[in-house]
Amino acid sequence: MLSVPWTLVALSDGDRRVTVRYDVAGCTELSHVIIHQTKTSVVVEVLLDDHRAGRLCPAYTTSRLAIVRLALPLGSRALIHARSAG
């Protein structure tokens, strides 16, 4: 699995719904999004499955959206990128 960078697209539903944009390439696809929430921060990690091993993959990159729901509104908490490989 690959942890990849993302950008914030929108906060909605009273700051409980976070929409992020991330990039996928030829043989990668979204596996899942991990959210770690504390009183002071929310860490978001976007994980991709990498299916390149032993395959020829198309040479393209495209953006996708992921939407996650927080237990509590983001409010004044910091929104943080998890460490990524990209």
For each residue, the residues with C-beta under 8 A, 3 or more apart:
1: 31 47 48 49 50
2: 28 47 48 49 50 84 85 86
3: 45 46 47 82 83 84 85 86
4: 22 23 46 47 48 84 85 86
5: 22 23 46 81 84 86
6: 20 21 22 44 46 66 81
7: 20 21 22
8: 11 18 19 20 79
9: 19 20 21 65
10: 17 18 19
11: 8 15 17 18 19 74
12: 15 16 17 19
13: 16 17 69
14: 73
15: 11 12 70 73 74 75
16: 12 13 69 70 72 73 74
17: 10 11 12 13 67 68 69 70
18: 8 10 11 42 44 67 68 69 70 74 79
19: 8 9 10 11 12 65 66 67
20: 6 7 8 9 33 44 46 65 66 68
21: 6 7 9 63 64 65
22: 4 5 6 7 30 46 48 63 64 66
23: 4 5 61 62 63 64 86
24: 28 29 30 48 61 62 63 64
25: 28 57 59 60 61 62
26: 52 57 58 59 60
27: 50 51 52 55 57 58
28: 2 24 25 48 49 50 51 52
29: 24 48 49 51
30: 22 24 33 46 47 48 49 64 66
31: 1 47 48 49
32: 47
33: 20 30 44 45 46 47 66 68
34: 43 44 45 47 82
35: 42 43 44 45 68 70
36: 42 43 45 82
37: 41 42 43 70 71 72 77
38: 41 42 77
39: 77
40: 77 78
41: 37 38 77 78 79 80
42: 18 35 36 37 38 70 74 77 78 79 80
43: 34 35 36 37 80 81 82
44: 6 18 20 33 34 35 68 79 80 81 82
45: 3 33 34 35 36 81 82 83 84
46: 3 4 5 6 20 22 30 33 66 84
47: 1 2 3 4 30 31 32 33 34
48: 1 2 4 22 24 28 29 30 31
49: 1 2 28 29 30 31
50: 1 2 27 28 53
51: 27 28 29 55 57
52: 26 27 28 55 57
53: 50
54:
55: 27 51 52
56:
57: 25 26 27 51 52
58: 26 27
59: 25 26
60: 25 26
61: 23 24 25
62: 23 24 25
63: 21 22 23 24
64: 21 22 23 24 30
65: 9 19 20 21
66: 6 19 20 22 30 33 46
67: 17 18 19
68: 17 18 20 33 35 44
69: 13 16 17 18
70: 15 16 17 18 35 37 42 73 74
71: 37
72: 16 37 75
73: 14 15 16 70
74: 11 15 16 18 42 70 77 79
75: 15 72
76:
77: 37 38 39 40 41 42 74
78: 40 41 42
79: 8 18 41 42 44 74
80: 41 42 43 44
81: 5 6 43 44 45 84
82: 3 34 36 43 44 45
83: 3 45
84: 2 3 4 5 45 46 81
85: 2 3 4
86: 2 3 4 5 23
